[in-house]
Amino acid sequence: MRQGKLILIAATSLILGAATATLVLITWPRAPGPDGEAINNGFFFYRGTYVSPPYFLRLDEDGLKLNGICIWRAFRSPRGRPIAKEDPGPFKWTPELIAAGTSAPGFLDHAADRFWYWFTTVGFDEACRRYESYMREQPVIVTVERSRAGDYRVTGTDGEKRWIGFSRPVPGADVEHIKRDRESLMAQHEMAARLLRGGGALLVLNGHVTVPGSKVLTWLPALYDMLTSDKSTETKLAYVKAEFYADPEEAHVFLTGFDDSPMLKKRIEALKRVYAALTNGTPRGGTK
C-alpha cells in the first residue's frame, strides 16, 4: 500500500499477497438483482472512463462488482458454472438481439462459456487469442482492445464500453486461502460502499485509487480541468503519475481511457459551485 495524498492499493496485495488464481469454487450469496440499495453519491472511474451513478455493489463468484464491472477479482474459476463439454458454437443472433447491442441477453455469458471450453481444450493463452478473435467477429462489437493486465476493453455498436477479464486458473488451492479471499472481498465491499456514500472517488487502474469525500471537492475538479485542458499529453501524464503515485503504464491507461461526458461535466461544475459557496468565492489553492 502506497501512502500519500491518495491511496493506491496494488491489486495483488488485496488478496493477502496472492498472485495467482486457483481452481476452487466459492459459493457467494446471490440476489435476483444488484445487491443492496442504489448508491447515488460518489464518483467511479474504471481505467479512466467515468461511470455515472447510481452505483450497485455486488459480490459473486467473479469477485466484487460495481455496476457489473469486476473491480476486485476472486481467485477462483470459472464463474461458478459447469464448463461445457462441447464447443457452444457461435452466438445465435436475431435482429432484436443485435438491436440490444452488447446488452443482448445471454451474449456475454455465452462468450465466456466458449472461453472456458477453449481453456480446457487448448490452454489459457490460446483461449485468450480465440476469445479476442471471436469477439471481433460479432455484429455488435466495434473494437476489442487488450491491456497488458489481460483485460479486454470492448466497445459496442450501442456505445457501451465493457471490461472483461479472465484470471489464469491454477490447481491446488488452499481452502484457508479461499476463506481469507472471501473475507477480504467482503471488507472491500464495505470500504467501497462507505467511500461512495461519503462522496468519495474510486478509480480502478492496475490498482485502486481511493479519494475520500473531504478531498474530492478540490481534487477532482483540478484533475478534470487538467484532463480537459489543451496542455500537452506529456504534461497530463506527469500530472496523473504524480497525483496517483502511478507508474507510466497506469498513467497512460487512465489518460487514454478518459472520455469527457455531459454528466461528468455537470457534476464537476456542481462541485465547483459548492466549493465557491463554502469559501466565499476563493479559488482552489489560492486567495481572492
C-alpha positions in Angstrom: 0.0 0.0 0.0 1.4 3.4 -1.0 0.6 6.3 1.2 0.3 9.9 0.1 -2.4 12.4 -0.9 -4.2 9.4 -2.2 -4.0 5.7 -1.5 -3.1 3.3 -4.3 -3.5 -0.4 -3.4 -1.8 -2.9 -5.6 -4.3 -5.4 -6.9 -2.4 -8.5 -5.8 -1.8 -7.3 -2.3 -5.6 -7.1 -1.6 -5.8 -10.9 -1.6 -3.2 -11.3 1.2 -0.3 -11.3 -1.3 -1.7 -13.9 -3.6 -0.6 -13.5 -7.2 -2.2 -16.4 -9.0 -5.7 -17.7 -9.4 -7.0 -21.0 -8.1 -9.3 -23.7 -9.4 -11.5 -23.8 -6.3 -15.1 -22.5 -6.4 -16.6 -20.2 -3.9 -20.3 -20.1 -3.2 -21.4 -16.5 -2.9 -24.8 -15.3 -1.7 -26.8 -14.3 -4.7 -29.7 -11.8 -5.2 -32.1 -11.5 -8.1 -30.7 -8.1 -8.8 -28.0 -5.7 -7.7 -27.1 -6.2 -4.0 -28.3 -3.6 -1.6 -29.8 -0.2 -2.3 -28.5 2.2 -5.0 -25.7 4.5 -4.1 -26.3 7.9 -5.7 -23.2 9.6 -4.4 -19.5 9.5 -5.2 -17.5 9.0 -8.4 -16.3 5.9 -10.1 -13.7 5.7 -12.9 -12.6 2.4 -14.5 -9.3 2.6 -16.4 -10.0 6.3 -17.0 -13.6 6.1 -18.1 -16.2 7.7 -15.8 -19.2 5.6 -14.8 -22.2 7.6 -13.6 -24.4 6.7 -10.6 -26.5 5.1 -9.3 -23.9 2.6 -8.2 -24.7 -1.0 -7.2 -22.1 -3.2 -5.5 -22.4 -7.0 -5.8 -20.4 -10.0 -4.6 -20.5 -13.1 -6.8 -18.2 -15.9 -8.0 -16.1 -13.5 -10.0 -15.4 -11.1 -7.1 -16.7 -7.7 -6.2 -18.5 -5.9 -9.0 -19.5 -2.3 -9.3 -22.3 -1.7 -11.8 -21.3 -5.0 -13.4 -17.6 -4.2 -13.6 -15.4 -6.6 -11.6 -13.2 -4.2 -9.5 -11.7 -6.8 -7.2 -11.4 -10.4 -8.5 -12.0 -13.5 -6.6 -9.2 -16.0 -7.0 -11.4 -18.8 -8.3 -12.6 -20.1 -11.6 -14.7 -20.1 -13.7 -17.8 -18.1 -12.8 -19.2 -21.0 -10.7 -20.7 -22.6 -13.8 -20.1 -26.0 -15.3 -17.6 -26.0 -18.2 -19.2 -27.0 -21.5 -18.0 -30.4 -22.7 -18.6 -29.3 -26.3 -18.0 -26.0 -28.0 -21.2 -23.9 -27.6 -20.6 -22.6 -31.0 -21.3 -19.0 -32.3 -24.0 -17.0 -30.6 -27.3 -17.1 -32.4 -28.1 -13.5 -33.3 -31.5 -12.2 -34.3 -32.4 -8.6 -35.4 -33.9 -8.0 -31.9 -30.7 -9.2 -30.2 -28.5 -7.2 -32.5 -30.5 -4.1 -31.7 -29.8 -4.7 -28.0 -26.1 -4.4 -28.6 -23.6 -5.8 -26.1 -26.5 -5.9 -23.6 -28.2 -8.7 -25.6 -29.4 -11.3 -23.1 -27.0 -14.2 -22.8 -24.4 -12.9 -25.2 -21.5 -12.2 -22.8 -22.2 -15.3 -20.8 -22.2 -17.4 -24.0 -18.8 -15.8 -25.0 -17.4 -16.6 -21.5 -18.6 -20.2 -21.8 -16.7 -20.5 -25.1 -13.6 -19.1 -23.5 -13.7 -21.7 -20.7 -14.3 -24.5 -23.2 -11.3 -23.4 -25.2 -9.3 -23.2 -22.0 -9.9 -26.9 -21.2 -9.1 -28.0 -24.7 -6.2 -25.7 -25.9 -4.9 -23.9 -22.8 -5.3 -20.4 -21.4 -3.1 -18.4 -23.9 -4.8 -19.9 -27.0 -8.2 -19.5 -25.4 -7.4 -15.8 -24.9 -6.4 -15.5 -28.6 -9.6 -17.3 -29.8 -11.8 -15.2 -27.5 -10.4 -12.0 -28.8 -10.8 -13.1 -32.4 -14.3 -14.3 -31.7 -15.4 -11.1 -30.1 -14.1 -9.1 -33.1 -16.4 -11.0 -35.4 -19.6 -10.2 -33.5 -22.0 -7.8 -35.2 -22.5 -5.7 -32.0 -18.7 -5.1 -31.4 -16.9 -2.1 -32.8 -13.5 -2.5 -31.1 -11.7 -5.0 -28.9 -8.5 -3.9 -27.1 -6.4 -6.0 -24.7 -4.4 -4.3 -21.9 -1.1 -5.6 -20.6 -3.0 -6.7 -17.5 -5.0 -9.1 -19.7 -8.4 -7.3 -19.6 -10.4 -6.8 -22.7 -11.9 -3.4 -23.3 -14.9 -3.9 -25.6 -16.8 -1.1 -27.3 -20.2 -2.0 -28.7 -22.3 -0.5 -31.5 -24.6 0.8 -28.8 -21.7 2.9 -27.4 -21.4 0.8 -24.3 -17.8 0.2 -23.1 -17.2 -3.1 -21.2 -14.2 -4.6 -19.5 -13.9 -8.3 -19.5 -11.1 -10.4 -17.9 -10.2 -13.9 -17.1 -7.8 -15.0 -14.4 -5.5 -17.9 -15.1 -6.6 -20.9 -13.0 -4.0 -22.9 -11.1 -4.9 -26.1 -9.3 -4.1 -26.9 -5.7 -5.8 -24.0 -3.9 -5.6 -23.9 -0.2 -9.1 -23.9 1.5 -8.0 -21.4 4.2 -6.7 -19.1 1.5 -10.1 -19.2 -0.2 -11.8 -18.3 3.1 -9.4 -15.3 3.5 -10.1 -14.3 -0.1 -13.8 -14.1 0.6 -13.3 -12.2 3.8 -11.1 -9.7 2.0 -13.6 -9.2 -0.7 -16.4 -8.6 1.8 -14.2 -6.0 3.5 -13.6 -4.3 0.2 -17.3 -4.3 -0.4 -17.9 -2.4 2.8 -15.0 0.0 2.1 -16.2 0.9 -1.4 -19.8 1.4 -0.2 -18.7 3.7 2.6 -16.4 5.6 0.3 -19.0 6.3 -2.4 -21.8 7.1 0.1 -19.4 9.6 1.6 -19.0 11.4 -1.7 -15.5 9.9 -2.3 -14.0 8.7 -5.6 -12.9 5.2 -6.6 -10.5 4.9 -9.6 -9.5 1.5 -10.8 -6.4 1.1 -12.8 -4.0 -1.8 -12.3 -4.5 -1.0 -8.7 -7.1 1.1 -6.8 -7.0 4.8 -6.0 -9.4 6.0 -3.3 -10.1 9.6 -2.6 -12.1 10.5 0.5 -15.1 12.8 0.1 -13.3 15.5 2.1 -10.8 15.8 -0.7 -13.0 15.2 -3.8 -14.3 18.8 -3.6 -11.0 20.3 -4.7 -9.0 17.3 -6.1 -11.5 16.1 -8.7 -12.2 19.4 -10.3 -8.4 20.0 -10.5 -7.9 16.7 -12.2 -10.8 17.3 -14.6 -9.5 20.7 -15.6 -6.1 19.2 -16.3 -7.5 16.4 -18.4 -9.8 18.6 -20.5 -7.2 21.4 -21.0 -5.2 22.0 -24.1 -1.9 21.1 -22.3 0.4 18.5 -23.8 -0.1 14.8 -23.4 3.3 14.7 -21.6 2.1 17.3 -19.1 -1.1 15.4 -18.4 0.7 12.1 -18.0 3.1 13.7 -15.5 0.2 15.2 -13.6 -1.6 11.8 -13.4 1.5 10.0 -12.3 2.1 12.5 -9.5 -1.5 12.5 -8.3 -2.0 8.8 -8.4 1.6 7.7 -7.5 1.2 5.7 -10.7 3.7 4.0 -12.9 3.9 5.2 -16.6 1.6 2.4 -17.8 -1.1 3.1 -15.3 -1.0 6.8 -16.1 -1.2 6.1 -19.8 -4.2 3.7 -19.3 -6.1 6.4 -17.3 -5.3 9.2 -19.8 -6.2 7.2 -22.9 -9.4 5.8 -21.2 -10.6 9.2 -20.1 -13.7 10.4 -22.1 -15.5 13.6 -21.0 -19.2 13.4 -20.8 -22.0 15.9 -20.2 -22.9 14.2 -16.9 -19.4 14.3 -15.6 -19.0 18.0 -16.6 -22.3 18.8 -14.8 -21.2 17.1 -11.6 -17.7 18.8 -11.7 -19.4 22.2 -12.1 -21.6 21.4 -9.1 -18.5 20.6 -7.0 -17.0 23.9 -8.1 -20.2 25.8 -7.0 -20.2 24.1 -3.7 -16.6 25.0 -3.1 -17.1 28.6 -4.1 -20.1 28.9 -1.7 -18.1 27.4 1.2 -15.1 29.6 0.6 -16.9 32.8 -0.4 -15.5 32.6 -3.9 -11.9 31.8 -3.0 -10.2 30.0 -5.9 -8.9 26.5 -5.2 -5.5 26.7 -3.6 -5.4 30.5 -3.5 -6.9 33.7 -2.3 -9.5 36.0 -3.7 
